[in-house]
Every structure is written in structure tokens, then in C-alpha cells.
Amino acid sequence: MDKRTRFREIISILKNNNITSGLTPEKLCSIITELGPTFIKIGQIMSSRYDIFPKEYCDALSQLRANVVPMEYSEVIQILKEQYIDLDEIFLSIEKTSIGSASIAQVHKAQLKNGENVAIKVQRKNVYETMTVDVQIIKKIMKILHINSIIKLIDLNSVIDEMYNVAKEEMNFEIEAKHLEEFKENNKDINYVYVPKVYSSLVTKKVLVMEYIDGFNLANTKLLEENGYDVEEIGLKLSNNYIKQALGDGFFHADPHLDNICIKDGRIVFLDLGMMGRISNKNKSLLKKAAKAIVENNVSELEHILLCISTTTDSINHAKLRDEIQTALDKYVNEDITNINIIEFTSYISKILRENKLSLDKNIALLMRGICVMEGTLEKITPNLNLLLVLSNNIKEESLRELFSKDVLVSKGKNLIATANSINELPNELLNFIRDINHGETKFDIEMANSDKQVNKLEKMLHQLIIGLLDAAVLLGASIVNNQALRWIYIALAVIFTIWLLINMLKDHFHNGY
């Protein structure tokens, strides 16, 4: 279809749906579905931008994944023959019915000549070319209707370009294959996470061949429990791993809905890594601080962080922004953070950003969307589990690990040794000072008796103070850590330091004859 014909088709669909009479979320989804794969994909990406579009529209657009008509089997085979010289020499069989159909591609189960079961992800015919034409037409329509001048809050041209770039990356399956390999490497030490094998030699830009995973769907909690799985444990592991992805690896699954995750042989399997996000080290640190600020109800800190991860072309009314953030915290955050509705809170914060003409970094926005999707996933399997609480506990444990890490302990040990040496040298310094006084080499004329005794007493007091501070630090660690084994280690250390302190105090008591 040429550009002119496609333009007329789009205009006709918009006219038939009487777009000028208003656009409800449901009506928008219906129009997008009718417009085809390009618009469906852009609609899916739009659903992540709570900071740009109202929540009700984002929520509606997030359902678009379920409304895609599958390609005919003959069309799938035709595309495969275009990608491989001799299809019959690679695959023993390919199932006719797809196991999943989306706006860009659909998936079929197949068997290789060696008997291995695989999943073939096949890109829709001409989807890239169609999307390129459609994006050009969208921009032309926006110009004709003066949409950018009507909606002054955001630059829709830039938004469309950003979404198009995201979609283009998803349409290159060689990139997704690399995502799978990177994700696998990041999780190689996590025994409860499994990443499907990629058949690199069979991957092209339009076809992805990977290991077929026949696992349990997360949505079927009853079936999981019947097969001996603890859904609460699955939910906690899923939460911890997602936090690791975002704030540890800085490389996260941006669409962790129920159909993209399954359970196989006791392990969590992440599927469809087309939509991934990256978080810089700077932004990881800021997001950790943001979580802490939310829990502590620290409005100033949260405002500062939001400004750091956002851009604006207008001046900021800081007093207004702080008031609105305080309202959000008062409304959604209380002493029991397990009751926080993350989806509602995130949407409310996004509304604040939108009204204050602030636009989030695209990867932060993608993560916010991912968090909301993950929270929805967790709600289906473990309703009592709160992602923010898990995150808060992770940050506490990380802080303690840093406090008692090898490097930190070595550094603190060196400082303590240096301090002790300084203390040991103190009596000699005082004695030299006294000798100078006796020889008349100073301007002071004072008498200092028993200097060694006083300095030794001071030295012992400082030693006891250091031990007491270590004792307090360990007890603090024991009080906030969630890991039971680690807590007992901290308590044992506290007991040792306390006994050491008591012994030293008793030795001083008897030595001084008190």
C-alpha cells in the first residue's frame, strides 16, 4: 500500500469513528485496533507514559496486546522461507496454530531436525515499512489539525519520535537475542531464575528462534499450588529479582505481565525480552533515595529527585510542587507502607509531573510502567505482597552490606589502628611537653603530676568508647535487617563486643582499686 492510499485509509477510519466528537479511552483503543499494527504498538508504548497521558487512557491502552488478529500460517511460512535458504533442513515440523500473536510478531512452536523443541518468533510482513509510513502520516495529520499548538503541555512530535525509536528496536530480533544473552548473564548466579536458550545461528532481524518453555502460567495460582509451589515464595522471589534488575543490573524487563513470565522446574522464566529498559548508575542512586524519601515522608528530598530525573521547558513553581507532593504522600503513604497502592500513587505522581510540565527521562518512565505492571502481576498471585516494602527492605540490607563490606571494614580498621597509634603516642608527647616546661623552654609555668597515669586512663576510656560504638552499630544492624541468619550474626557480634567491654571495665576497676 502506497503512502497516499494509506493516508486516505487512516482519514476514513478517523471520520467513521467521529473523532471530533470526543475521544474516550475505550473509543481510542477501538480506533487504534482498527488502524492496525503500527498504531497498536505505539498505543502499547503510550501506555507506559503516565507522566504524559492521563491514567485512564494509559490503563486502557495497556490492554491492546490482547486485540491482535493472528497471521495466516501460509504467510508465516512465506516469511520463514524468505529468511532461510532451506527451511526443511532446519525444522522437522512447525505447528500451524500460533501460541501467541502481537502487533509486531507472532510465535509458533516448532521442532528442529535434532529433535529439540523451539519457539519461533516471526515478524509480521512489511511491519517496519508500514510503521515508517504510518509515523509520517501521523505527523502530517497532527500538523493539519494543529494538534501540537492545541496541546501545549508536551511536544507530541518528540513523543512520537521516541515511541517510533522504541518500536524500531523491538522490530530487530537480533537486538532481542542480545537482550536475552545479557539478561542471562546478569542472572547466572540466581538459581531461581531461568532464561531460555537462544539459537544464535538461526536468528535474523525478522526471526528469533529460542528454547520452547512449557511452564506453568503465573495466573493459575491454583494449579501452581496443586503442583507443590508456594505462590508467596514465588511472589517474593519475583519482587527481589525485579528490584535487582532495575536498581542492581540497571537492565530490566519493561513489560513483566502474566503472559511474559512462567514457572518451569521451580524457576521463574522471563519471556519476550523485546521491550527492555536501562537505568544509569546516577539514576539508580536517585531512585533508591526516592524510595527512602517516600517511606520517610521527605517532601523536599522527593521534589529534588523528581526534578533531577525530569526535564521541563518552563519555570517551576516550587511551593506549588512541594504542596502537591505532600498531598500525594498524605493520601497514599502512612506508617504502614504495606498498604500503599503503588499503581495509584505512581499515577498520582505522574499527574503532578504532567500538570507541572515535567517530563520524565524515558527509561525512568518505562520503569514506572514496568513497576505498575509488576505490581499488577504480584496482585494476581500474592495480593498481600507490596513491592515498595520489599524495595525498602532491600535498600536497608544493601546499606548494611556496604557498612560491613570487606573494603569498608578494612578502611575502618586502618582508621582505628591509626587512632590507636596516635593514642599510644600521646603519653610521650605529654612527657616531652612536661620536660620542655621543666627546662624552661616554654612560656608556661605549670605543674603536671602523674601525667602517664592520666593519659593511660584517657587511652582506656577511648578504647572503651570505640568498643561501645561498634556494639551500638551492630545492634542497630540487627534491628533493621530482615535476613534471620544475618540478624543472629549481628547479635552474636554485639554479645562479643559487650563481653569485651565488660571485661575491660572490670580490669580497670580492680587495677585502680576502686
Secondary structure, DSSP 8 states (H G I E B T S, - for coil): --HHHHHHHHHHHHHHTTGGG---HHHHHHHHHHH-HHHHHHHHHHTT-TTTS-HHHHHHHTTGGG------HHHHHHHHHHH-S-GGGTEEEE-SS-SEE-SSEEEEEEEETTS-EEEEEEE-TTHHHHHHHHHHHHHHHHHHTTHHHH--SS-HHHHHHHHHHHHHHHT-HHHHHHHHHHHHHHTTT-TTEE---B-GGG--SSEEEEE----EETT-HHHHHHTT--HHHHHHHHHHHHHIIIIIISEEES---GGGEEEETTEEEE---SSEEE--HHHHHHHHHHHHHHHHT-HHHHHHHHHHTEE-SS---HHHHHHHHHHHHHHH--S-GGG--HHHHHHHHHHHHHHTT-EE-HHHHHHHHHHHHHHHHHHHH-TT--HHHHHHHHHHHHHHHHHTSHHHHHHHHHHHHHHHHHHHHHHHHHHHHHHHHHTT-SS------SHHHHHHHHHHHHHHHHHHHHHHHHHHHHHH---HHHHHHHHHHHHHHHHHHHHHHHHHHHHTT-
